[in-house]
């Protein structure tokens, strides 16, 4: 599903205009992004949890020449599906 299709479905299911649904989705994405950038978790009970995980520094290999390279530690956003979402998907 593309973003435009998601906006159409939100508008249809909520009775909002497409513009209002777009604004709501953009506000949601911005809010989650801001929370994750501060290191906070965003938990939607039944749906899932957005959080930041830490990836440790490690060594890798350049696939072209096999040279060892150092890959720095990074923070990565992740999503863990909630029980209700898992249950709905597995019907």
C-alpha positions as CSV (number, residue, x, y, z in Angstrom):
1,X,0.0,0.0,0.0
2,X,1.4,3.4,-1.0
3,X,1.1,6.5,1.2
4,X,-1.6,7.9,-1.0
5,X,-3.7,4.7,-0.7
6,X,-3.2,4.8,3.0
7,X,-4.5,8.4,3.2
8,X,-7.5,7.4,1.1
9,X,-8.3,4.5,3.4
10,X,-7.9,6.7,6.5
11,X,-10.2,9.3,5.0
12,X,-12.8,6.7,4.0
13,X,-12.8,4.9,7.4
14,X,-12.8,8.0,9.6
15,X,-15.1,10.3,7.5
16,X,-12.4,12.9,7.2
17,X,-11.5,14.8,4.1
18,X,-8.4,13.5,2.2
19,X,-6.6,16.7,3.2
20,X,-7.4,16.2,6.9
21,X,-6.4,12.5,6.7
22,X,-3.1,13.5,5.0
23,X,-2.5,16.1,7.8
24,X,-3.2,13.5,10.5
25,X,-0.8,10.9,9.0
26,X,1.9,13.5,8.5
27,X,1.5,14.6,12.1
28,X,1.7,11.0,13.3
29,X,4.8,10.3,11.4
30,X,6.5,13.6,12.6
31,X,5.5,12.8,16.2
32,X,6.9,9.3,16.1
33,X,10.1,10.6,14.4
34,X,10.6,13.2,17.0
35,X,10.1,10.8,19.9
36,X,12.5,8.2,18.4
37,X,15.1,10.9,17.8
38,X,14.9,11.7,21.5
39,X,15.4,8.0,22.3
40,X,11.8,7.6,23.5
41,X,9.5,4.6,22.7
42,X,6.1,4.9,21.1
43,X,3.8,2.2,22.2
44,X,0.3,1.6,20.7
45,X,-1.3,-1.1,22.7
46,X,-2.5,-3.9,20.5
47,X,-0.7,-2.5,17.4
48,X,3.0,-2.4,18.4
49,X,6.0,-0.5,19.6
50,X,8.3,1.8,17.8
51,X,11.8,2.0,19.5
52,X,15.4,2.7,18.8
53,X,17.9,-0.1,19.0
54,X,21.7,0.2,19.2
55,X,23.8,-1.7,16.7
56,X,27.3,-2.3,18.0
57,X,30.5,-1.4,16.0
58,X,31.8,-4.4,14.1
59,X,34.2,-5.4,11.3
60,X,32.9,-6.1,7.8
61,X,34.4,-7.0,4.5
62,X,34.4,-5.1,1.3
63,X,32.8,-7.5,-1.2
64,X,34.8,-6.3,-4.1
65,X,38.3,-6.9,-2.7
66,X,37.8,-8.6,0.6
67,X,39.4,-5.8,2.6
68,X,38.4,-5.6,6.3
69,X,36.5,-2.4,7.1
70,X,35.2,-1.0,10.4
71,X,31.5,-0.4,10.6
72,X,30.7,2.2,13.3
73,X,28.0,1.8,15.9
74,X,24.6,3.2,14.9
75,X,21.1,3.7,16.2
76,X,18.4,2.1,14.2
77,X,14.6,2.5,14.5
78,X,12.6,-0.7,14.9
79,X,9.1,-1.8,15.2
80,X,7.8,-4.8,17.2
81,X,4.3,-5.9,16.3
82,X,1.7,-6.2,19.2
83,X,-0.3,-9.3,20.0
84,X,-3.5,-8.0,18.3
85,X,-1.7,-7.1,15.1
86,X,0.0,-10.5,15.0
87,X,-3.4,-12.2,15.6
88,X,-5.1,-10.2,12.8
89,X,-2.4,-11.0,10.3
90,X,-2.4,-14.7,11.1
91,X,-6.2,-15.2,10.6
